[in-house]
Amino acid sequence: MLNAKFIWVNIQHEVRDFMRDRSTLRSMFSILILLPFLYSYIIAKAGSIGDEAREKDKRIGYIESVKIREMLPFLKQQGLQLVSVKAIEKKVFEDEKLDALISERRKDILDSPDQFSANIELWTASTETKQMASAHHVAKLISGYGQILSQKILILRGVSPQLMRPIDLEMKSLKVDDSSSFATYELLLSLFGMALFFSTLHLAVDTTVGERERMILESLFYTEAPRSSLAIGKWIVVSLMIVFSVWLVGTVFWALGEFSIFQKILGRSQTFSYESMALGFLIFLPLCPMIAAMQILIGSISASVKHAQTFNSIFGFMLLPLSLLSLVEEVKGLAYLPVFGQGLAFRSLLKAEEIDWRGLMVTEGTTILLTAIIIAFVLRRFNQEKIIYSL
């Protein structure tokens, strides 16, 4: 039988016990606060990679040929540093500090015999992000040079260059394309996932199998408090701690992009409204008691603290869907599954897209149902717990 009085007393007991463990408390909240700082730095760094690649003077190697010699003046005008090399080798890239290398491939029988055409190859030494950004920039310049050259040839032959492009196509969007904001959204989802699954891992283990090993759980069973009330009290404490952790990381992450003092320190300028964060918090809210119930259940059936920590860490892999949403967002059936459904809905909210409300409602209902089922197993497990020194 559940007893509200004993549930409240047990909640107070768990909170006092948790607050006494100051080192664990400091470690947990330090991680929850430092993670948004780390993620904000990652966003700022990722956003600056493309800018650095575009702004810095690029060193481009070239192997001498007639066609390449003709385009060198144009490339110099675009601010490229050109270096003559003899071979296409990685050592050449390292010695000359090249961002890319251009060469001309000899024509074969399948190529056009036109004297004006040329086969230009653009080489890079790696697929590293900065180097590829530089290579793409050089590729656009060479492509632009090719268009200018073809227009000159057509003019000399008395043909309007406009015939090459009878239709001008310009792509536009009602929403600004901001890849750095995309990274912000993805990292916010990952932060929510980490807070959901890992913020209370120690607390859930300590309040079940930890208390069993220290003989505290057995002493609680000797009191007049019903075991079901003890289990519900522990579940409520863990659930509330998860709720607080999710709110904390979301609020800190929002603040780091909102206030200028953090923008100057971290270099991050991308942000989102606090209303969006708060709505996302509400979307994820039903997951908090479900995950708390699962962690309590794992702790109650584990033979030792180490086993419980291992199983809860494996259970934490459930956050992976939040990191893979961009790959599976077109799979409509996933919108009805817990974790996937909440993540997709929050992602749509952040991107100002239409939310699949039916899928979200089904997901939230499924989450609540799973929570009730897991709690039933938790209550059964606590009622079956044996007392070693029973008469």
N, C-alpha and C positions, 0 to 999 in steps of 0.2 A: 504494500500500500504506500502511495505517495503522501508525504506529509510536508506541507509548505513550511512549517516551522523548522523542521529538521533540514530541509533543503537549504533554507536561509542560513542556518547555523553552519552547515557544511561549506557553503559558499564562503562565509567569513573565515572559516578554518583554512580553506585552500588559498585564499588571497593572502592571509597572514603568513602562511608557510612559504608562499612564493615570494613575498616581499622580503622575507628574512634572508633569502639566498641572493645577496646583493651582487656577487660576482656574475652570476648567471643573468640577473636583471640588467646589469650594465652591458654585458656582452650582447644580449638580445637587442636592446634598444640602440646600441652603437651600430650594429649591423643594419638595422632597419633605417637608420638615419644616413649611414655612410653609403648604402647602395644607391639611393637617388643621386648623391653627389657623383658617384662613379659613373652612373648611367648618363648623367648630364654632361660629364666630361667626354664620354664616348660620342654623344650626339654632336657636341661642338667640334670634336676632332674629325668625325666623319663628314660634317658639313664643310670643314675647311680644306679637306683633301682636294676636292675638285677646284676650289678657288686657288689653292697653292699651285696646282698643276697648270692652271690657266695663266696665273700671274708671273710665275718664275720664268726666267730666260731659259729656253730649251736648247740643249746641245744635240744637234742632229748630224749624224755621220752620213757620208755619201761616198759611193764608189763611182769614179769618173766614167762618164759616157756622154755622148752627144746630147741626148734628150735631157739628161739631168743637168748638164752644164747650162742648157737654155733656161731651165726653171730656177736656177740658183739666185739670180737677181730678184725675182719675185719673192722667194722665200726669205731672203735677207731683208726685204722691205717689211715683211711681217714680223720682224724682230727675232728670227731664229739665228742661233749661233751654229754655223756650218763648219764641219770638220771633215777633211778628206781622209779616208781610210782605205786600206788595201784588201781587207777580207771581212767576211761576215762571221765573227767568232765572239763568244762570250767574253773572252779576255780583252778584246778590242773595246767592248762596251764598258768594262770595268776600268781599263787604263785611261780611256778618253772621257769617262763619266757621261756616256751618251744616253739620251732618253729614247732615241729611235735611230734607225739607219735605213736609208733608201738606196735602192739599186735598180738597175734596168735588166730585165730578163730578155734574153735573145729571142727573137721571133722564130717560130717553127712553122711548119706547113699549114697548121690549122689557124694561125693568126692572120689578121688582115694585112695584105701587102701594102696598104696605104702608108706613104712615107711620113704622114703627119701623126699617125698613131704610135703609141709606145706602151710597153708593159712594165709598169713601175711596181716594185715590191717594197713594202714597208715592214721592217723587222723590229722586233722588241726582244729584250733578253729575258723577260719574265712576264708573268700575268699579274704582277703586283698592281694594286689599284692606282697609285700615282703614275706609274709608268704607262699603264694602259690609257689613263686620261690624257697624258701628253701625246701618246700615239694617235688617239682619236682626233685630237686637235690638229696634229700635222696632217692626218688623212683628209680632214675637211679643207685645209689650205690647199693641198695638192688637187683635190677635186675641184675647188674653186678656180685654180689655175687652169685646169683642163677646160672648164666652161668658158673662161676668158679666151683661151686659145682657139676653141671651136668657133666662138663668135667672130673673132678676127678673120678666120679662114672663110666663113660664110660671107662676111662683108666684102672681102677681096673678090669673091666669086659673084657678087651682086645679089646675094640672097639675104633676106631679112633674118637676123638672129632670132627674132620672135617666133619664127616657124618651128624652132626647136622646142619651144614651150608655148603651144597655143592656148593652154589653160594654166592659170596661176592658182594654185591650191594653198590656202592658208588654214591650218588647223587651229581651232579655238575651243575653249572650254569655259563653262560657267563657273568652274571651280579652279582656283589657282593650283597649278602643279608644283608641289613643294616636297621634294624627296626627303629633305631633312625633317619635315613635319611627319612624314611617313615613318621615319626612324623613331621619332618621339612617341608616336602612337604604339608602335610595336614594343618599345622598351617599357612603356607604361603598363602594357598588358603583362609583360614578363615580371615586372615588379609586383603587380597584383598577385600573380601566380606564386611567386616566391613567398610573399607574405602569407598567402593562404595555406601553403603546404609546409613551410619550414619555420614560421615564427613561433609556433607552440609545440614543436616536436619534443623539446626537453620537458616542457610542462606536462604534456599528455603522458609521457613515459613515467615521469617522476610521480605523478598523482595516482598511478595504477601499480605497475610492476615495481616501481621504485619504493612505494610505500609498503608493498608486500615484502620486499627484501629487508626493509628496516623494521618489519613487524608492526608498523603503524596501522596498516589496513586491518590486521587481525584485531587490534585493540579497538578500532572503530566498530567492528562487527559485534563486540561484546556490549556496546552501548544499546540503548533502547531505540536508536534511530533505525528505521527500516533500511535495508540494503538498497532498495530501489531509490530512496531519497538520497543516499550517499552517491549513487551513480549519477543521478540527475544533477546533483550539485556540482560534481566534478565536470560533467559535460557542459553545464552552463558557464562555468569559469573559463574553460578552454575556448568555448565558442565566443565569449565576450572578448577574450584576448586576441583571437583571430580577427574579429571585427575591428578592434582598435588598431591592430597592426596594419590591416589593409588601408584603413583611413589614414594612418600616419604616413605610410610610404607615398600614398597618392597626394596628400597635402604637401609633403616636403618636396616631392618631384614637381608639383605645380609651382610652389614658391620659388624654386631654383630657376625657373624659366620666366617668372613674372616680375621679379624685383631686380632693378638695375645693378644693385651691389653684387648679386650672384652672377648676373650676366657678364659683368666685367671680370670677375674672378675666374669663372669657368669658361667664358667665351660662348655660352649657349644663348641663343636668341629665340629659338622656337618654343612655343608654349601652347596652351589650350585653356579654355575657360574653366573656372572652378565649378561652374554649374555642370559642365560635361563630366568632370571628375566625380562630382557628387552623384550624378545619375548613374555613372558606371559603378560606383560604390554600391548603390541600391540594387543594381542588376546582379552584382556578385554576392550580395548579402545572403541569399538562401544557401550558397555554397559553404558559408562559414560553419553553421551547425552540422552540416553533413560531414565535412572534413574533420571537425572536432569529434563527432561520434565515431568516425572510422579510426581516428588516432587512439581514442579511449578503448575501442574494441581491440585493436592490435595490442595495446598495452596490457589489457586484462587477460588475453590468451597467451601472451608470450611467457616463456620460462624464465627469462632474465632481462635485465635492462639492455644488455648488448643486443639480444635478439629483437627486442622491441625497437631499438634505434635503427637496426638494420632493416626491419620490415617497414618501418615508417619512412625511411629514406627511399626504399624501393617504391613505396606508395606515392612518394613525391614526384615520381616520373609522370604522374597524371598532369603535371603542369606543362608537359611538352606540347600538347595541343595548342596552348596559347602562343607558342613560338612558331607554329606551323600554319597559322590561320591564313596567311597569304597564299599558301599552296593548296588549301582545301576549301577556300571560301565558296567555290563554285559547286561543291558537293552539297546539294540542298538537304539531304537527309541528316547531315551532321548538325544542322541548326536545332534539332530536336533532342540532342544528347547533352547531358550535364557537362560543364566545363567548355565544350565546343560551343554550345548554344549561347552561353553568357558571353564568351569571348567574341563571337561573331557579332552579337548585338552591340557590345561596347565598341567594337572596332567600327561598325557602321555609324554609331553615334559620334565618335571622334572625327570621322571623315565626312560628317554632315550628309550621310546617305540615309535612305529609307530603311528603317529597322523592320525585320520580319517579326511582327508582333505575335502572330500565331505561333511561330516556332519558339519565340521567347517564352510565351505563356506555357507551352507544352514542356519546355525545358525546366522552367521554374517549378511546375507541378511535379515533374519527374524527380527533381532534386528533393523536394519536400517529402515525397513518397519514399525515396531511398533513405532519407534521414530517419523517418519513422521506423523503417524496417531495421536499420542498423541499431537504432536505440533499443528496439525490442531484443535484439541479440545481446546488446550490452547488459540490459537488465537481467536477462536469463543467465548470462555468464556470472554476474555479481551474485545472483541468488544461488548459484552452484558452487561458489568459492568455498573451499573447505577451511575449517579452523583447525589448526594443528593440535592445540591443547584442549579440544572439546571433550566434554565428559561422556 
